[in-house]
């Protein structure tokens, strides 16, 4: 086919994928399932597009994951995840190790895999997927600490799992010793962290002081800096994924020019990367070979979801408590266990042993593909129900709204959206009785599909949506006050309610 035909086909695929996002949003399904399905339809058993190159798929997949991680870092609010980072780091290291060992031991006994193949399968399945987690969590009202753990974990745990899979795939005759594995993993993570922590602040400093001739150059410069970090870390034999995430996290939380436009550009680039990645992985899979992988895939997936993930969360939470880094109750641990979504990351990681020629790696790829399709279909749509069942959903929690507005950036202010739950004691409270700090104001109320600017005597009603403008300095105080009034009413302070999470 000519270049014109490929361009037409590529554009049609992207448009079809964008249309499917609407379906995914309405049904609660992660969009990756529809993208993977589109790839299967376009493959050799459908339209007939042939793609059977695991080496190329690995390179494209790792590059796309870097873009997705960069977007995750740029759009993560550090003030919300800061308290969650210690537990997220433990989950991304100790939790990953526990998951690898538990899955490997189980599949070695149940599926008869040799030790190295079992460890590879465990390592491939150990990482939660940033794209899948972000797509679900940003629609699910959770306390900032809980959502922060899942967001930060999905950003951090790609690095150690990629290192583990590559080390195990390169060990053709025997698995690496525990000592050499820990030494190699630790050195790569340290190098990646050093590169990310160096390029992030340096890039933010430069972008604040260099006047570029066009506003559209700032988003390109920011994304380019994340790839400088990725490439630099890899050349220094460090973790490129950790470097790119840390760089993006620093840049995304710095007061850069045209920050809102930069985040919008990064989201668009990440969507394009997701579409291309998932469709490519669907093309790489062969529907004729998948039926034989269903039973072993379901066995390994069940072990992962019902045993390995809960154990990794429980042990990590206990370690965090012993280190005095915070306590997590059983409800939160249960939700963290169920919300460990797998997506493109495990499938991309499964191409690494396949490209390296590891014996049985094609079967591992097929099993991982089945696991991702089946368990994402089970877990993704049920997350809101599980959150409500466990009592961890918080519909009244404030959410950030992205606004293309220079004045908000210049004033260092945020626009928050707060939905009043039916049982909230905000119902009936007048606006002036909220007693928000001087740097905050309720600027708009959306009620029954209509919006209006409230007066001081306007009463809040259940199911209202409040738009609150708050300066960065008083944002936390605003959120605490709104939670306090929601719990105990306008006299919350009299009752000693301070609105803590």
N, C-alpha and C positions, 0 to 999 in steps of 0.2 A: 504494500500500500504506500501511496505517496505521503509526503509530509502534510499536505492539505487534508487528506482523509484522516490521518492520525489526529490532527488538531480538531477536526470536526467531531471525531469519536471521543476525544478527551473532554471537550467542552460538553458534549451530551452526557457523558458519565458524571461530570461535576454537577451539572444541572439536576440530573436525576437524584444524585446523592443529597443535594441541598433540599429538594422536594421531600425526600425521605426523612429529613431531620424534623419536619413538621409532624410527620406521623409518629416518629419516636417520641417527640415532646408530649404529644397528646396521650400516648399509651403508657408513658413512663419507662419505655425500653431504652437502654443505652443505644445511641445511634450506631455504634460499631457493629451491632448485629446485622443491621440492614446493609451497611457497607460491605461486610463480609459476604452476605447473601448475594449482593450485586456482583461481587467478584466471582462467586461460584457460578452464577448465571452466565457471565461473560466468558468463563473458562472453557476448557476442552470438551466438557460434557454438555455445554450450553451453546453459546454463540460460536465457540470454536477458537477463541484466542489462546494460543499456546504460550505458556510461560513456565519453565521448569529449570530455573537457574537460582539455586539457593545462595550462591556467593553474591550475586547481584542483589537478591532480595535482602540479604544480611546488611549490605552496605547502605541500600536505600532505607531499610528499616531503622538502622541505628541513626542515620541522619534525620529521619522524620521524628524519631523519639527525642532527639536533641531539640528540635523546633517545639515539640509539644511541652517538653520540660521547661524551655525558655518562656513559653506563654504562661505556664503554671507559676513560675517564679515571679514574672512581671505582674500577674493579676492577684497574687497572694498578699493579703494585708498583714504585715508583720505584727502590728499591734494586737491582732486577733490570734495569731498562731504562736506568739512569743512564749506564752506559758505552756504551750503544748509541745514545744520543740524537744525538751528532755525525754519525754515518753516516746515521741516520734523517733528520735535517734536510737533509743533502745530497741524499739520495734524493728527499725531498719537494719540493725546489726545483730543483737542477740535474738530477736524474734525471727529474723531471716534464717539464722543458724539452726534454731529449734525446728523451724518448718522444714528445712532441707533434710535434717536428720530423721524426723518423724516420717515424712513421706518416703524417704529412701528405704528405711527399715520396713515400712509397711508394704511397699510395692515389691521389694526384694523377696519378701515372703509370699505375698499374694499372687504376684504376676511372674515370679521366677526370673526376674532380671538379675544380671550380674551387678556387682557392687558399683562399678563406675557408671553404668547406665542408670542405675537407680538413683545415684547421687546427682547425675545430670538432670534427670526428670524432676527430682526434688528442688534443685537450684532453679530450673526453668520456671517452676510454679511458685517460687517463694515470693516474687515481687508482685505487689498490687499495681494496678495500672493507673497512671495519672489521669489520662483522658477519660477513662470510665468513671473514676472516682469524682473528678471535677464536674462531669456532666450531670451526675446524679445529685451530689451534695449541694450544688449551687441552686437547686430547686427545692431542697429539703430543709425546713427550719429546724436547726439544731443549735445547742449552746455553742458559743465560739470555741470553747476549750475542746469539745468533742469533735467538731468539724475541723478544727485546727490540727488535731492529732492525725486524722485521716489524710488531710491535705499535705501536711508536712511529711508524713510517712511515705506517701506515694511519690513525693518528690525526692526523698533521700534514698529509698530502698532500691532504686534502679541501679545505682552505682555498685554496691556490694554484690548484687545478683549477677550483673554483667561480668564482673571480675571472676566470680565463682564459676559461671558457665564456661568462660574462656579457659580458665585454668584446668577444669575437668575435661574439656574437649581436647586440650593439647596433651593430656596425659593418656597416650595411646595404650600403654602396657599396664600401668598401675596408677592408682589414685595418688595425688600428692599427699605428703605427710601433713598432719595437723599444724605442726610448727611452721613449715614452709608456706602453707596456705595462709595462715594468719599473718606471717611476715609480709608476704606479697600483697595481701589484701590491705593490711594496715598502711604499707608504704604508698600504695596507689591512692588510697583515700586521703592520706595526709597531703600528697602532692596536689591532688585535685582540689582539696579545700584551700590550700595555700594559693593556688592560681586564681580560684574564684574570689577569694577574699582580697586579692591584690588588684585584679582587673576591675571588679565591681566598683569600689570607691574611686579608683583612678578614672574610670570612665564617667562616673557621675560628676566628678570634679571638672573634667574637661568639657562635658556637655553643658554644664551650667555657665561656663565662661567663654565658650566659642560660639559666636553669632553666625549660624549657618544662613545662607541666602534664601532658603525656602523651608517652610515648616515641615514639608513632607520628607525632608532629609533626616529629621530627628528620629522617627521610628526606624528608618533603615539603619542609622548609625547604632541605635540601641541593639537591634537584632544582630548586627554585624559584630558588636562587642561580645555578645554571648557566644558567637561562633569562634571569635579569637580566643576566648577562654577555653572552649571545648578543644580546639585544635592545639593550643599551647599545652594544655594538660596531657593530651594524648602523646604529643611529641616528647614530653618529659617523662613518659611512662607512668602517668597518673590517671585518675578517673575523670574522663571528659564529662560524664553525666553529672557528677557532683559539682564540677567546676562551673558548668553552664547553669545549673540550678541556683547555685549561690550567687553568681554574677547577676542573673536575672532578678533574684530576690532583692539584692541590694539596689539595683537600678530601678526596679519597680516601686520601691519604697523611698526613693530619693525625690526631692522636689526638682524634677527636671522640666525644661520647657516642653509644652505640648504633651504633657503626660497622658491625658485622656486619649489623644489621637494615637499615641504610641501603643497604649494598651489595646485600642481597637485594631490597629494594624497587626499586633501580635496575635490577637484572637483570630483574625482572618487567616493569617499564615498558618496557625495551628489547625484550623478547620481544614484548610487545603492539604496540610500534611496528613491529617487523620483520614481524609477521603482517599488520597493516593495510597496511603499505607494499607488501610483495610481492604481496599479493592485489590491491591497487588497481592496481599496475603490470601484473599479469596481465589485469585487466579492461580496462585502457587499450589493450593490444595487440590487434590483430585477426588471428586465425589465418588468415583469407583472404589477408592481405597478406604474411604471413611467408615463404611459399615463394619469392617473388621476391627476398627479401633474403638467402637462404641462401648463394648463391655469393659476392656481394660481402662478406657478413658473414664467411664462412670465409676469404676472402682477407685482409681487414683484420685478423681475429683471428690468423691465422697470422703475419702481419707483426709484430703486437704481441707475441705470445708467443715467437716464435723469433728476432726481430731487435731490436725496439725495447726490450723489457724487458731482455734480456741486455746490450745496449749501455748502457742507462741505469745498470744495476747496475755494470758494469765501469768506466765513466767515473767514477761516484760513488765507488766503492771506491778508484780511483786518486787521485782528488782528496783523499779522506780520508787516504790514505797520504802524499801530498805535503805535506799540512797537519799531519802528525804526529799524526793523530787515531786511529790504529790501523790495523792491517793485516788484510785479509780474504783468505783463500786461495781458490784456484779452486773447491774443493769447496763452500765456503760461498757464493761468488758464484753458482755454478750452482743451488744450492738456493734462494737468494733470488730468482733469475730465475724459477724454476718456481713458487715459492710466491706470486707476485704476483697473488693472486686478484681477479677483478672480480666485482661483485655488484650490489646495488641502486644504488650510487652512480652508475655510468655510465648506468644507465637513467633515474634521476632527472635527471641532468645533461642527458640527451638531450631532456627535456621543455622545457628552457630555450629553445633555439632554435626548437622547435616552437611554444611559447607566444608567442615574439617574431615569428613569421611568417616566419622565414628560409626562403628557397627551398630545397626539397629536404630540409627538416628532418624530415618524416615518414618519409622513406626512411632517414635517419640513425638515427631512433629504432628502426625495424624491424631495421636491421642490428645495432645495439648489443644489442637484445633477443636476437637469434640468437647473437651472440658470447658473451654472458653465459651463456645456456643451454648451449651446446655446450662451451665451454672450461672452465666450472666443472664440468661433468660429466666432463671429461677430467682436469683438474688436481686437483680436490679429493680423489677417492678414491685417486689415485696418490701423494699426498704422503708417506704413511708408507713406501711402497716406495722412492721416490726418496731419502728421508732415509737409509734403511738402505743403499741402493746407494752413496751418496756417503760413507757413514760419518760422518754428522753427527748421527744419532739417539743419544740418551743415556738408555736406559731406567732407569739408576740415579740419575738426577738427582732432587733433592728437589723436591716440589711442595707448594704451599700448600693447606691444607684449611680451608674456611670453617666455623667453629664458632660457634653462638649461645651464647656463654659469657662472661659479664661478668668472671669472674676472670682469664681470659686477657688481656682488654683492660686490666684494672687492673694486672696484672703486666708489661704490655708484652711479652707472649710470643707466639710463633707455634707453630702445630701443623703439622709437616712430615710428608709421606708419602714414604717411600723404598722403591722396589722393587729387590730384589737381582737383578741380571741373572745368567743361568746361568753366564757365564764370570768372574763377579766373584770376587776373592780375599777378599771378605767371608765367603764360604762357609767355615764351620768356625771363625770367630773368635768367642770368647766376648764377652759384652756388656761385661765389665769391661776387656777388652783393646782396646776401641774408644778408651778414654781421651778421652771427650768432656769439654769444659770443665764447670766447676762449675754453670753455669746451664742445662745441658741434660741430658736423660735419655730413654732409650728406654722409653716407657710401655706399649707394646702391640706384640705381634707377631701378624700374621695369616698363618697357615700352613695350606694345604690346606683353606681355607674355614672354619677355626676360629681363634678369637683367644684369646690368653692373655697374662698379665703376666709378662715375663721376669725371671729372677733374674740376678745378676751372672755366674753360670757358664753361663747358657743359651747354646748355640752357634747362631749365625746360619746359615741354610741358603739355598741358591739358591732364587729365586722367593718368598722371604719378603717381606712388606710390613712395614716398620718405621714406627711412629708415634712421632715424636720431638717432645717439647716443648722449645723453646729460647727463651731471652730474646732480645729484639731486639739486645742488645749482643753476644751471642756467636753469633748465627745464622750469620754468614759463616764463622766459625771452625769451626762444626759441619759445614757443607757441605764446606769444604775437607778436614777430617779424614776424612769419610766417603768422599770421592772418592779421597783418598790411600790409605786402607786397601783400597778396592775395586780399586785399580790394583796395589799392591805388597804387600798383606797387613798384618798387625799391626806389622811392623817397617818400615813405610813411611818413618818419620822417619829411621831408620838409613841407608836407601838414598838419602836426600835428596829424597824425594817429598813435596811440600807441598800437593798437591791443587788446583793452579791449574787454571782451565778450559782 
